Amino acid sequence: MYSEATFSVIGFISKTEVKTLAGDKKIAIISIANNINGKENKETKTRETRASFTQITIWKDYIISGIERGFIAKGKYVMARGCFEHKQYEKDGIKKYTTEFIAKSIDIMERKAD
């Protein structure tokens, strides 16, 4: 039986970066911004919101091509889906833990008018 941890993130692209690795292999990293709603203020009936940024790694050539051509760019409203991996490494003798989000697909979405 096969299973993997998956994610889905919807928001606006705030940053894109494409790097070329050894052997002309490319990797892209994008940041997707979305709002997180906090507690409701009972006196003012308003809700606190704060921005959250999710960094996503992309290995798929056709998605990287979309970034390089400008189809997937800052300000676009997108849904990224894929899997995530927990990793650990050591830095200065201290164990560090991180979670890497790896996109398998990115869909450009239209935002409905309010």
C-alpha positions in Angstrom: 0.0 0.0 0.0 1.3 3.4 -1.0 0.6 6.6 1.0 2.1 10.1 1.1 1.5 13.3 3.0 -0.2 15.8 0.8 -0.9 19.6 0.9 -3.0 22.1 -0.9 -2.4 25.9 -0.5 -4.4 28.7 -2.1 -3.2 32.3 -2.2 -1.2 34.9 -4.0 2.3 34.4 -5.2 4.6 36.8 -3.4 8.0 35.7 -4.7 9.4 33.4 -7.4 13.0 32.3 -7.9 14.5 29.8 -10.4 18.0 28.4 -9.8 20.1 26.2 -12.1 21.9 23.3 -10.4 24.7 21.1 -11.6 23.9 19.3 -14.9 21.6 22.1 -16.0 18.8 20.8 -13.7 16.5 23.6 -12.5 14.7 24.1 -9.3 12.2 26.9 -8.4 11.0 28.2 -5.1 7.9 30.2 -4.8 6.2 31.9 -1.8 2.4 31.9 -1.6 0.8 34.4 0.7 -2.6 33.9 2.4 -4.5 35.3 5.4 -5.0 33.6 8.6 -8.0 34.7 10.6 -7.5 35.2 14.3 -9.9 35.9 17.2 -13.0 38.1 16.8 -12.9 41.3 18.8 -16.4 41.2 20.5 -16.5 44.9 21.0 -15.7 46.0 17.5 -17.0 42.8 15.8 -13.9 42.7 13.7 -11.5 39.8 13.2 -7.7 40.0 13.4 -6.0 38.7 10.3 -2.3 38.1 9.7 -0.4 37.1 6.6 1.1 33.7 6.3 3.7 32.7 3.7 4.3 29.2 2.5 7.5 28.4 0.6 7.1 25.7 -2.0 9.8 23.9 -3.9 9.2 23.0 -7.6 11.2 20.3 -9.5 8.7 19.8 -12.4 10.1 21.3 -15.7 6.7 22.3 -17.1 5.9 24.4 -14.0 9.4 26.0 -13.9 8.9 26.8 -17.6 5.6 28.6 -16.6 7.5 30.7 -14.1 10.3 31.6 -16.6 7.7 32.6 -19.2 5.8 34.8 -16.6 2.6 32.7 -16.5 3.2 31.9 -12.9 4.3 35.2 -11.4 4.1 37.5 -8.5 0.5 38.6 -7.8 -1.2 35.6 -9.5 -3.9 33.8 -7.5 -3.0 30.1 -7.5 -3.6 26.7 -5.9 -0.5 24.6 -5.3 -0.8 20.9 -4.6 1.8 18.3 -3.8 3.5 16.4 -1.0 5.6 17.4 1.9 8.7 15.8 3.5 10.0 16.3 7.0 13.8 16.7 7.1 16.5 17.1 9.7 20.0 18.4 9.6 22.7 19.6 11.9 24.0 23.1 12.1 26.7 24.2 14.6 26.1 21.0 16.5 22.4 21.6 16.9 19.7 19.4 15.3 17.4 21.4 13.1 14.0 20.2 11.7 12.2 21.5 8.6 9.3 20.6 6.4 9.7 20.9 2.6 6.6 21.4 0.5 7.1 20.0 -3.0 4.6 21.0 -5.7 3.2 18.5 -8.1 0.8 20.9 -9.7 0.0 24.6 -9.7 -3.3 25.9 -11.0 -3.9 29.6 -11.8 -7.3 30.5 -10.4 -9.7 33.4 -10.9 -10.7 35.3 -7.9 -14.4 36.1 -7.7 -15.4 39.8 -7.2 -16.6 40.5 -3.7 
